[in-house]
Amino acid sequence: MQFTPDFTSDRQFLLDLFAQLAYREGDFLLSSGVRSSYYINAKEVTLHPQGSLTIGRLLLSMVPEGTQGVAGLTLGADPIVAAVTVVSAMENRPLVGLIVRKQPKGHGTSAT
């Protein structure tokens, strides 16, 4: 099964999905304390089935051959890392996914 992306159509698909699902206009208080007249909730796209697949295809195509894994900062990168690792397995180019924490957990294995 091949998932080679068509950059033009895949990028346009993601842009359309962001416009449909993630972009909102209104009055929003951002985590920085600044107010904004718009807000983009990327999770609406990264957790969408076709959005996730398209993100995985596009990002995997940018990963250099010989790479062993992909990583991202939790929590936002979790679905992106998962998408790339799943597509990498489907492409018979398996990558290990790593989730990076800002601080070690205070429980379990105390992993970072």
PyMOL commands that set and color helices and strands:
alter all, ss='L'
color gray80, all
select helices_A, chain A and resi 7-22+43-46+49-62+78-90
alter helices_A, ss='H'
color red, helices_A
select strands_A, chain A and resi 23-29+35-40+69-73+96-100
alter strands_A, ss='S'
color yellow, strands_A
deselect
rebuild
show_as cartoon
